[in-house]
Each structure stands twice: as C-alpha cells, then as structure tokens.
Amino acid sequence: MHPVFDLGFTELPAYFTLLMVGFTLAILWAHAEGVKHGLDGNTILDLGLLMLACGLIGSRALHILADGQFWDYVHLCTAPEQVSSLSLGPGLRCAVDRQCELAGLGDLCDTATGLCRQNRDCLRVFKIWYGGYAYYGGFLLAVPVGLWFLNRRKVSIWKVADLAGYGIPLGLVFGRTGCLLAGCCFGDPTASVTGLAFPAHSPAWDKHLAAHLISPLASSSLPVHPTQLYEAVACALIFALCLWRYRRGVRFDGQVFFQFMFLYGLFRFGVEFLRADDRGLWLGGLLSTSQLISLPLIAWSVWVFARGRAWPNPRASDSPAPAGGST
C-alpha cells in the first residue's frame, strides 16, 4: 500500500494520478491508431476529453449512490463527528491539525486518539481528488454521451468505438494498480499464496477490526485476495486480446468494443464474489451493483455477436468492415 507519490515539493494521490496517466495514454494511443485508419484526429481527442469527464462524473455519482457511503457524504455536511476517523499511517499519530490537512485525511486532529477527522464539508461530493469512483458509473454515462457526440460530428460511431475497445482496458490497468496502492477494492480473507496483507489503518485493516477479526494492536490486516491486482492482470489480457483483434481485422465495426464489454463483464461478475469492500449489495446480498450492471452488458454483447452487427445501427454511410482488416 502506497497511497501517495511523494515528489518532495508536493504529494500526488496514487490512485487518481495513475488513473489520469492510464487514460491519457489510452486517448493518445487511440488518436494515433485512428489517424492511421483515416479517422479525424481532432474528433478522437475531443471525444477522449469528453469521455474522461463523463467517466469522472458518472463513476463518482455511482460511488456515492451505490457503494454504501452515501450517508458519510450526508454526515460530512450535517454531523461530521459521525464519520469515521482516519490514521496518518501505521504507528503514526497526529499532533496538530496541519498534519491531517497535508495528508488529505481531514481538517482536525483528535489529539486523544491521534486520528484525523473531518470538519463540516458540504462540498466533499465534488472534491474528486479524494477518490471514490465506481467504474461502471462512468461507463454507463460515457456510452450514450459518446454515441450522441459522434453522431453529431457525423463520424463513424463504431469505428471509433473499436478504439475504445482496447483503450478502456488499458486505462483500467493503471486505475486498478492505483487501487492496489491506495488499499481500496480489496478482497475477502484468504489462505492462498496470492493473499496480501495491508498495513494498519488501511481499509482492509479497518474492516477486519470492525468485524473483530484482528486486535487494535495488529500491524496489518489478514491476508486478503488482491482483487485489484487480479483485475489489473485481467484488464491487461483483455487489452492484448482486443488490440490483437483490432490489428487482425474485424467482421463488423464495433466488434472490438463489444468484445471488451463481454470479456470485462464476465470477469467483473466473477471477481465481485471475492471482493469485501463496500460496493453496494442487492437481492439480500446476493449480487453487487457491478454484477447487476454486468449482466445486461454481457447480454447486449452476446446479442450483437449473434446479430453480426453493432446496435444501435451505424449510420447508413458506415458500411461493415471487410473481413480482411480493420478500417
């Protein structure tokens, strides 16, 4: 766990920094590939920036509404003392408010406990640098906005979407690596060789302490499934498969995009059974929010592959790509 990058003169949050690096790289790669295949480079860059904004807004909204922390945001505005206090790190105690402010853990130091807590903050919901995102929220907002934008620009929708088909998993590799460094999105306790213990006062440690699985003196959490790492590796493989498909050629425009959506949906549905962080549970705890979203996306992909044509239908001027190569 390494939640911040210390540059000496400032600190950058690891998750948000890697997220931005990943999706910036994905946009630039998509731009280079798109221009090579005759697409308008400015449109791809404009779309990339728009999708990045949609991703941040949508993922933030879904996190707030479905990840089980809605009332924390409410209490930050109405009763901040009801929000859990945070530690500066293993074995560290705050002594003055400034330490908490510099660490981004709160505004006030409770000297009795050495923990940081928040002052009243009714605008925290808009402070995206503190983290708190749910990928599928960004995806669900980005897809309809992207379709609208490309249709308005009179650009081949699914030819551009195929660029996103390998660009999105590339960005997710960086994003999930950031999750690992931040300690969020952790899995259930495990005795397997892949188990990873997070340090004291990490989200996993807090969860295990609250469940009375460890003592307050424990220096780390129990070993847990590093589901962040599982997803980073899976997204790297999906990226490689989708890029290979794009380079080899597609049967129809949109094939790479729906291949990504199908593969990621299957993996995400499965890995959610190993996760233990707060992410919203439904149907009596049977399925998570992400699993419920994955199911229709998998079904949509299967229907498109069976149909042999992307839906919504491409513009009349967008003929299917030849089998021998992508366009």
N, C-alpha and C positions, 0 to 999 in steps of 0.2 A: 504494500500500500504506500503510495507516494502522491498525496492529493494535490500538491503544488510543485511547480518548477521554479526554483529559486534562482533568479538571474543576478542576484547581488543587489541591484538597484530597485528591483521590484519582484513580485511573485505572480505567476500566472496559474490559474486553476487548471490542473492536468486534464480533466475531462473536457472542459469547454475548449481548451487550446487544441487538443488532439482532434476534437470534433471539427473545428474550423479548418485545421490542416487537411484532414481527410477529405472533406467535401470541397475544399478549394482545389485540391489535386484532382478530384473526380471531375469537377467542372472544366478544368484546363485540359484534361485528357479527352473528355467528350468534345470539347471545342476543336482540338487538333484532329480527332477522328472524323468529326462532322464535316469540317472544311475539306478534308481529304476525299470525302464521298460526295462533295458537291452541295452541302447544306450551308446556309448562311451563318457565318461565324458570329456575327453580332446578335442574331436571334438566339443562338445557343447560349451565349454569355448572358444576355438579358434573362433568358429563361432560367439559367442556373442561379442567378441572384434572386430571382423571384421565388424559385423553389427553396432556396436556402431560408428566405424569410418565412415562407409557408411552413417549412419544416420546424423552425424555432417556435412559431406561434402555435401551430397545431399540436406539436409534441408537448409544449408547455401546458396547453389547455387540457389535453387528455390526462397528463400527470396530475393536475390539480383536481380534476373531476373524478378520476377513476383509480388513482394509486393509493387511496386510503389516507391522504394527508390534507384533505380539504379543510378539516377543522383546524389544523395547525395554522393555515393561512388566515382563517377567520379569527382565531385566538390572537395571532400576532397584531391584529388591529383592535380587538376588543378586550383581551385579557392575556397579555404576553407571558405572565407568570405561569400559565398552564402549558406552555410549550417546553419540551424537554431541554435541559441544559446540555452544553457540549464541552468536551475537553480539548485543550490545546494539543494533546498528544500523549502517548504512553509516558507515565511518570511526571508529566508536566502539570503545574498548577498556575493559574493566572493570579496576578497580584494587583494589577491595575486595569482599568477599562481599556486602555490603549492597546494592550496585548491582544485582547479579544477583537478589537477593531481591525488591527493589522492582519490577523489570521482569518478574517472574514467569518468568524464564528458568532458574532453578536456585538452588542454595544456595551454591555455591562459585565463586570466581573463580580461573581459572588465569592468574596474572599473566604467565607466559611467553608465552602466546598472546593474552591479553586476551579470552578467551572464557569463557562461563559453562557450568558443568556441574552435573549433579545429584548430590546426596548420595543415599545409600540411602533409598528411599521405597517401602515395600511397599504403601502405600495410594493410590498415584497413580491407580490404576484407578478409584477412587471420587471423585477430585477433578475434577468436571466443568467447573469454571471454567477449566481449562487447555485446553479444547477437545478435539476428537477425536470426531466423530459421523459416522454414515452414515445418511442419511435413511431409507432403506428398512428399516433395522432397527427404527426407531421406528414406522413404518407397519405393519409386519408384527405387531408386538406390540399396537399400538393397535386394529387392526381386530377381532380376536377378543375383546379385553377390552371394547371398545365395544359389540359385539353382546351380550355377556353382561350388561353393565351395563344397557343399555336394555331388554333382555328382562326383567331382574329388576325394573326400575322399571315394567314394563308400559306402555312408551311406544312409539309407532310408530317402529320401528328405521330404516326407510329414509327417512321424512320428516326425521328428524334427520340422517341421513347425507347428505342433499342439502345441508344447511347446511355440512357439512364439505367437500362437493364444490367449493365456491368458497372456503371458509375456508382450506383447506390450501395451495392455490397462492398465496393472498395472504401467508400466513406465509412461504412459501418465497422470495418476492420479497425480503423483508427478510433471510432467512437467507443467501441466495446473495450479496446485497450485502455482508453481513458476511464471507463467504468471500473476496470480492474484496479487501476492506480488510485481511484477515488474510494474504492471499497464498497460501492453500491452494487445492486443487482446480483447479490451473492446467492449461493445455493444452500440446500439442506446439508446438515452434518453428514459426513461420510467417513468410512474407514478405508476407502480405496486409496491407491497410490497417487491418485490425482488430487487428493484432499489438500486444501490450502488454508492455513490459519491466518486470520487477520489480527492486527495488534489491538491492544486495549483501547476502548472508546471508539473503535470503528463501528459501522452499522451492524456488522455481524456480531461483534462483541456485545453491543448494547442489546441486540435481540436475544442472545443466549443468556445474558444476565437477567433480563426481564422474565425469561422462561425458567429461571433458576437452574440452568444447565451448567453454569460456572459461578465461581465466587467473585465478589468485587475485587479481590486481590489477584485474579487471574491476569496474566500478562498478555494473553491472546484469546481469541475465540476458539471454539472447537474447529477441527479441520472441516471444511465445507467444500462442496462442489464448486470449482471456479467457473461458474456458468458464464461469466463474462469472457473468459478465455475460450471456453467451448464455442461461444458464438463468434468470437473473432476468427477462430480457425475455420469454422463452418462458412463464414462470410468470405474468407479468403478463397476457399474452394469454390464457392458459388461464383465469385468474381472470375476465377480462372475458367470455369466451365462456360460462363456467359460470354466472356471475351473470346474464347475459342469458337463458340457458336457464331458469334458476330463476324469473326475473321474468316471462318469457313463458308459463310453464306447462310441465308435464312430462306425458309419456304414462303414466308409471308412477312410483311412489315409488322413489327410488334412482337415477333416470336421471342426475341431475346428478353424483352420486358416481361412477358408472361412466364417465360422460363424462370426468371429471377423470382417473380412473385410466387410461383408454385413451389420452388425449392426452398425459399426462405420461409414461406408459410408452413410447410411441413416441418422444417427444423424448429421453427419458433414454437409450434404447437407442442412438439415433443419436449424441448428443453424447459418449457414452463413448468413441467411436472417436477423438475429438480430445483426450481427456484424457491427461495424462502423469504425474500424481501417483500415489503408492502407494495403490491402492484394491482390490487383490486381483484376480489374473488366473487364469483356469481354462482347461481344454481346451488346454493348451500355449500359453497367452497369447492365445487366440482371443477369449474373452469375459471381461468383468469380472463381479464379483459382482452389480453393479446390473443388468447386462444379463441375467444369468441369472434374476434376480428379476422383471425387467420382462416377460419372455416369458409366464409363466403369468398374470400380472395382465392383460396385453393379451388373452390368450385368454379369461379369465374375463369380461372386459368384452364382448368380441365375442359370447360365448355368451349373456350376459344380454340384449344388444340384440336378438339373433336370437330369443330366447325371449319378449321383451317383458314381462319380469317379473324383479324382483330375486331373487337367490338368495344365502343361504338365504331360503326363503319368508317373507314377512311374517306377522305374527300374523293369525289369522282375522278379527279386528276391523279390520284395516287394509285397506280397500278401495283399489284402484288410483285414482290421482288423475285427475280429469277432464281431458280434453284441453285445455280452455279456460283452465286456470290452476292454479298450484301450491296445495297446501293445507298 
